[in-house]
Amino acid sequence: MPPDDLETPPTPEQDARDRRAANIFLLMAGAVLVGAGLWLADAMIDARRADDCMSSGRRNCNPIETPGR
């Protein structure tokens, strides 16, 4: 009598469904990583611009915008 914890082998349809789910997950994870990388690069560029501005002695590097009346 075989042990109860052994599973039957997956069918080709189950394999295809599992591969599809894994591919979708990897695609979404890749998109999140690319988005995070772009956000980080943009933040670093802004920080570099502010640092360059302050290094040149200017005082209005990050002006505060006020709404018009």
Secondary structure, DSSP 4 states (H G I P E B T S, - for coil): ---TTPPPPPPHHHHHHHHHHHHHHHHHHHHHHHHHHHHHHHHHHHHHHHHHHHHTT-S-SSPPP----
